Amino acid sequence: MRTKDRINVALIQMQQVQCDIDQNISHLQSIIERESIDRVDLILLPEMWTTGFVTKMEDGISDAYTRGLKTMRELSLRYGCAVYGSLLKVLPNGRLANAGVFVDVSEGIEEEYHKVHLFGPGGEAKFFEPGERRCLVDWRGWKIFLSICYDLRFPVWMRYSQEMPYDMLLCTANWPYPRQEAWKMLLRARAIDNQAYVLGCNRVGQGPKTLVYPGDSVIAGPKGDLLHEIVNDEERVMRVTLDKSELSSFREAFPVLQDADPFELL
């Protein structure tokens, strides 16, 4: 496997048409072509990017997972990069999973994480099966922790530890306007907690019913500093270069993680 201390990442903050897989795939492809995304190592997409956020099965979206994964593999192969985003997946028992997929075809990596923390206020648990494990990806010399939206509110679960050491946390989301300040604050808090890079990619636009999404995608550094953010609610691609040596230097100079309380998730 190749290793890279410096990586170029791109967060795609996009609108989603509710339950229209064709339109969402086509729209993502047009954004990538318009923005001329090249020389990128990692692309981050919003949560359930092929369908928009749904809490139950709707007509015409049963193949959201297979078609979305096919598109992600094609993007990975075409640009020689990794891609992470979440997809609606139908499980063998007929229930649903919010499946975060990290794929890098050239590296032979395809990791799948099922969202552990289901959004109670939205009724997710009625139709969705929660995941049962945390997911850490070894990729190009980086250790990456995968998460989805509501997971961000549970710091103990995503705490850096000897059993779960990571350099970067990826969070794919459909996070609405009423809680946008919490979104930005939680991303920076998780960066501070774990002395890690934290990347949060949110969608924009009108969702089902009265839901509206602000975007506010963020890349936070290990000090909790904002390396980059999209401060408006429009479609944009955010690019930044992350340096692992800077992360290592900061952790060595300010080694708070070694003083953390020992714990074990049961």
N, C-alpha and C positions, 0 to 999 in steps of 0.2 A: 504493500500500500504506500502511495506517495504521502509525504508529510510536507506541510506548509505552515510556517510560523505566521505569515501574513496572508489573510484571505479577504477576498472581495465579496461582499454580500449585497443582495438586492431584495428589499421588501416591496411586494406589490400590493398596494392599497387600492382595492377595486370595488366597483359596484357589483351586485349579484341580482340576477332576475330570479324571483322565487320559483323554485321547482322547474326551472327550464335548463336542462343540462346542455342542450345544443347551444343555446345562447351564451351560457356562461363559459363553455369551452372556447367557443369562437371569440368571445370578448377577451378572454385571457390571451389568446394567441395574437389578437390584434394589438393589445397593449404591448406585448413583448416585441412585436415587429416594429411598432411605432417608436418605442423607446430604444431600439437597437441594443438590446441587452447582450453584451458579449464580454469576454474576459471577466466573467463572474464565476465564483466558486460555489455559491449557495444562493438559492432562490427560496424565499419564504412567502407562502400564500395564506389567505384568511381561512378561517374555520368553515367547513362544509362548503368549499368554494364552488362546487358544481351545482348546488341546490339552494344555497342560502340556509339559514338555521331552521330546522324543522324538528318537531317533537313527536311526530308520528309519520307512518308511511303515507305518502300521497300518490295519486295516479301519475304514472310516467317517470318515476324516479328510482325504480327498483335496480336499475343498472348504473346508478350514480357512482358506485365504487369502482366497478370494472372499467368504465369509460374514463373516469377521473384518473385512475392509476395508469391507464394506457397513455393518457396525455402527459402525466408527470414523467413517465419513463421516456417518452419521446423528447421532452424538453431536456431531461438529464443527458440523454445520448447526443442530442444536437449541440448542446452548449458545453458538454464535458463538465457538468456541475452536479451538485446535489440539489434536491428539491424537497421541501417539507410543507405539508398542508394537511387538513383533515377532510375526510370523506364520509358520507353516510353509507353504512354497510349493513346488509341483511345477513344475520347469523343463521346457522343451520336450524336453530330452534324457532325461527321466525321472528325473534326479537331483533332490535337494531343495536348497532354500535356506532359511536362517534370515533372513527378510526383515523388516528394521525399516522401518516406514512412518510418515512424518510427514505428517499431512493437516490442512489448514485450508481448508475449503470456501469460506468467505467471502472468503478471500484468493487463492483459485485456486491453492493450493500443494498438491502431492502428490509428495513425494520418497521414494525407496526406496533403502535401504542394505542390502546383503547382508553378513552377518557374515564378516569377513575371517579372523579367528583361530578355526579350528575346534578344539574341545576334544579333543585327542588321547587323554587317559585315558578319555574316554567313547566313543571310536570314531566320532565325528562324521564324520570324513573318509571313512569307508567308503560313506556314502550321501549326504553333503552336498557341494555345490559351494561352495568359498570365494568370497567377493566379491573384487573386484579393485581397488576404489578406496575412498578416504575420501569422506565425504559431509558437506558443509557447507550448512546451510539459512539463507537470508536471510529473516527473519520479523519483521515489525513493528519493524524497527530493531535487532534482535538477530541475531547470527551464532551458529548452534547446530551443534555437532559431534555427530553421531549415532554411538552405539556399542551393542554388545550383549555383556553378561556377560563372557566370557573376554577380550574385547578390553581390558578394564581392566588386565590384567597387562602390557601392552606400551606403556610410556610414550613411546618414541621415535616410534612410529606415530601417537600422538595428541598429539604435541608441538605447541604453539602456534608458529606461524612466520609470516613475511610472506606465504607462499603459503597458509597455513591459519590465519588469525586468527579467534579465536572468543571469545564472551562466556560461553557456557554449554555444558556437556557433559552430554548425556543418556545414561544407561546403564540399559537394561531387562534384567532378569536373572531366572534361576532358579538361585540360588546357595545351596548346601546348608549344613547345620549344621557339618560338620567344618572348613569354611574360612570361617566367619563373621567371625572376627577379621581375616583378610586382606581380606575384602570391605570392612569399615568403614575399615580403614587405607588401602587402595588408593584409595578414593573421596576421602579427605582428601588423600592424596599427589598425586593428579592435580589437585586444586584448587590446591594449593601450587605444583606444577610449572608450571602454566599461568596462574596468577592469574585463575582463572575460577570461576564458579558451577558446581558439579557436583551433579547430581541422580541418585541411584541408586534405582530401584524394584525391589524383590524380592518374590517370592511367599511365602506361608506354607503350612503344612500338609504332609500326607503325600504323597509322590510315588511313583513306581514302585519296586518292590523295597523296599529299606530306606532310601531317600532321604527326608529330612525337611528342610523349608525354614524358616528362622527369621524371615524378614522382614528386620528391621533396615534398613528403607529410610531413606535419609539425604539431606539437603540440606546441602551444605558451601559455605561462602563462600570467596572468593578468598584469604583468609589461611589456609585450612585449618580454619577454625572451624566447629563444628557449628551451623548455623542452626536445624535441626530434625531429629529422628530419632524413629523408632518403636522403642522399646527392648524390646518384647515380641513374642511370636510370634502375635499375633492379627490378624484383619482390621481394618484401619483406613484412613481417608482422611486424609492429611497435607496441610495447606494452609500456604502461606507466600507472602509478597509479596517479590519480588526487585526491586532498584533498580539500574538500569544506571548512574546517576550516581554511586552509591557505589562501584561497580566501577571506573569511570573515574578517580575521585578517588584510589583506592588505587593504581592502576597508575601514575598520574602522580607520586604521593608516593614510591613505592617501585618504580622502573622496572627491575626485574631482568631482564625479558624482553629488553630492548635489549642486555644483555650475554651473552645465550645464544649458544652455539656454533652457527655456521652449518652446516647440513647439508641434504642432499637425499635423499629416498626414491627409490630406483631401481626 
